[in-house]
Amino acid sequence: MNYQEALAYIDGVSWLGSKPGLGRIAALLDKLSNPQKELKFIHIAGTNGKGSCAAMIASVLKAAGYRTGLFTSPYLFRFNERMQINGQEIPDETLAALVSALQPLADAMEDHPSEFELMTAAALLWYRQERCDLVVLEVGLGGRFDATNIIDAPEAAVIMNIGLDHTAVLGDSVEQIAAEKAGIIKPGSPVLLYPQTESVQAAIRDRCREVGAPLVMADFTQLVPLFDSLEGQAFSYRDRPYAIPLLGAHQLRNAAVVIDLAQLLNQRGWQISQDALEHGLYAVSWPARFEPVHQDPYVIVDGGHNPQCALAVRDSLLHYFPESRRILLTGVLADKDYPSLFDALDPAADAYVCVSPNSERALPAAALAAHLRRFGKPVIACDSIPQGIETALELAGREAMVCAMGSLYMAGEIRDYFHLN
């Protein structure tokens, strides 16, 4: 099996019809002699910020000298982005070899593993082969029944900001969703919580109390912004200075969680110096999170796709571009809560250019345009993402800016248009 054949096999595995549970991933990993048993993990769940947190702590651990695996989803441009070691994506030939080994085992199972379960197994196998010191594992969906939850108690579990997303699967209240995400909490394993609504915090505290897991909460009252521009941000947290290249006030809060996480790991015997912490945060790369990809006019790409993300993008647009006309280049998936997303985002938009993301779940551009016309602003529907980019740039001219937002499934193609992939 070559690389293209491996991707075709993965793409052909449908998750539809799979029952929730860890039985399939457990059975598959058992056939592989349980690679997860030989690895140590940081497990990260949440609706928003978990990917940024994962990228930051992986960068910090690399700076501290640890061989660090990173497992995230979805990807922007290449499938291999989902699995990395010390910032390097899994090689094509390695991924092909892993999928070749998994295929006969998976196909022989009566209840076939899903695509995400296959990728989780492949990643764990690779991290064991490469003898990773620590693996940063981002939850795919929810927590309790997510394939990543097959691991034993991690070095730390992190619960990031929780909001309404995937409500058909996880529940229609933040409390229900919090309970699902709290499923990654295991006995004796410390939990670091992103401060949020009291009802969510109560759900996390209840789970910690139930299983005997110590709970630590970041303290945003200790967070002080010092400098902010489109090149990056400087801030202090717990009276120490730091800098990150990521933009937006929400990224400062994510970084504060990572700083506390490093301290938590040091208490468990890991050795992360202050220099490594500062350098790792400064060196982090996490594309398509309010990322400038072009100047004159400015083009910002953000992969946010739910109302919470939209609020963060709105605030950042108003902060960084207070005097500019703002052209929103957007596309969404039909199964997302896009009405609430645009209710949150519209105060920062002067015109809309609609496209269809590269997904079978995409809302057609014309349907999105029809919805957005209710705001009474100029709306144009385009037949392709490149046409949408060109239309938005033409509308912007030299005086306005463009923000591309609504789905990670179009972020990769937009970055590629500007030669950033």
Secondary structure by P-SEA (a helix, b strand, c coil): ccaaaaaaaaaacccccccccaaaaaaaaaaaccccccccccccccccaaaaaaaaaaaaaaaaccbbbbbbcccccccccccccccccccaaaaaaaaaaaaaaaaaccccccaaaaaaaaaaaaaaaacccccccccccccccccccccccccbbbbccccccccccccccaaaaaaaaaccccccbbbbbccccaaaaaaaaaaaaaabbbbbbbbcccccccccccccccccccccccccccccaaaaaaaaaaaaaaaaaaaacccccaaaaaaaaaaccccccccccccccbbbbbccccaaaaaaaaaaaaaaccccbbbbbcccccccaaaaaaaaccccccbbbbbbccccccccaaaaaaaacccccbbbbbccaaaaaaaaaaaacccbbbbbcccccaaaaaaaaaccc
